[in-house]
Amino acid sequence: MDPAIREYIMKHIDNFLNEEKLLKKVSLFKEYQKIGLVSSIENALYGALIESLHDITIVLNVFEGYSLTSGEMLELVDIIKNESSKIKSVVSKASSH
C-alpha cells in the first residue's frame, strides 16, 4: 500500500476515535436504538468505522483513479487488526456513556 494512503487511513482511524465525535455518534445511535434500527451501540460504532474505511477506497477510486488491490485490501484488514485493541477500548468506553 502506498505509504501516503496508509498514513491517511491511520489518521482517519484516529480521527474516528476522537471522543467528542464518537459521543455524537453514540447519541445518534441511541435514537436509532429507540426506534429499533440499532440493537447494539458498540456494534453500530464498529460498523460505522468499517463503513468509513470502505468509503475511503471508493473515494480514492472515483477521484484519484486508484483502486486498492486485493493485497492492499488485506493490508487494510491488517491495519485494523493491529489497531483493534485501541479501537475496542475506545469504542467500548464511548458506547457505555
C-alpha positions as a printed Julia matrix, in Angstrom:
97×3 Matrix{Float64}:
   0.0    0.0     0.0
   1.24   3.45   -0.82
   2.69   4.99    2.37
   0.59   8.15    1.94
  -2.61   6.09    1.78
  -1.56   4.04    4.79
  -0.88   7.25    6.73
  -4.25   8.68    5.66
  -6.02   5.53    6.87
  -4.21   5.67   10.22
  -5.17   9.34   10.64
  -8.74   8.51    9.69
  -8.93   5.83   12.39
  -7.52   8.25   14.97
  -9.97  10.92   13.86
 -12.88   8.48   14.05
 -11.85   7.55   17.6
 -11.95  11.16   18.76
 -14.03  11.06   21.94
 -16.21  14.06   21.1
 -17.04  12.71   17.66
 -17.72   9.23   19.0
 -20.08  10.56   21.65
 -22.07  12.38   18.94
 -22.39   9.08   17.08
 -23.44   7.35   20.31
 -26.22   9.92   20.8
 -27.43   9.37   17.25
 -27.27   5.58   17.53
 -29.22   5.72   20.8
 -32.02   7.47   18.92
 -31.89   4.75   16.25
 -31.93   2.16   19.04
 -35.15   3.66   20.44
 -36.91   3.01   17.13
 -35.44  -0.46   16.71
 -32.88   0.21   13.99
 -29.82  -0.41   16.18
 -29.57  -3.29   18.63
 -26.04  -2.58   19.89
 -24.42   0.84   20.13
 -20.97  -0.76   20.23
 -21.58  -2.82   17.09
 -23.07   0.21   15.33
 -19.85   2.12   16.09
 -17.71  -0.71   14.71
 -19.89  -0.79   11.61
 -19.58   2.96   11.17
 -15.78   2.71   11.35
 -15.61  -0.14    8.84
 -18.02   1.65    6.51
 -15.99   4.86    6.71
 -12.83   2.92    5.8
 -14.65   1.32    2.89
 -15.76   4.79    1.76
 -12.1    5.84    1.59
 -11.46   3.14   -1.0
 -14.42   4.36   -3.08
 -13.29   8.0    -2.89
  -9.77   7.02   -3.92
 -11.17   5.15   -6.89
 -13.61   7.84   -8.02
 -11.46  10.93   -7.52
  -7.94   9.58   -7.82
  -8.47   6.62  -10.12
  -6.69   4.46   -7.55
  -8.14   1.08   -6.67
  -6.77  -0.94   -3.8
  -5.53  -4.32   -4.95
  -6.65  -7.45   -3.13
  -3.28  -7.44   -1.36
  -3.82  -3.84   -0.26
  -7.29  -4.72    1.0
  -5.67  -7.43    3.13
  -3.2   -4.82    4.32
  -6.16  -2.63    5.33
  -7.51  -5.55    7.36
  -4.06  -5.91    8.97
  -4.07  -2.2     9.88
  -7.44  -2.67   11.55
  -6.21  -5.82   13.29
  -3.12  -4.01   14.6
  -5.28  -1.16   15.9
  -8.06  -3.42   17.18
  -7.2   -3.28   20.88
  -7.19   0.53   20.8
 -10.37   0.59   18.7
 -12.14  -1.83   21.04
 -11.09   0.08   24.14
 -12.18   3.49   22.87
 -15.41   2.25   21.3
 -16.33   0.27   24.41
 -15.78   3.3    26.61
 -17.8    5.58   24.33
 -20.68   3.13   23.92
 -21.1    2.85   27.68
 -21.99   6.56   28.04
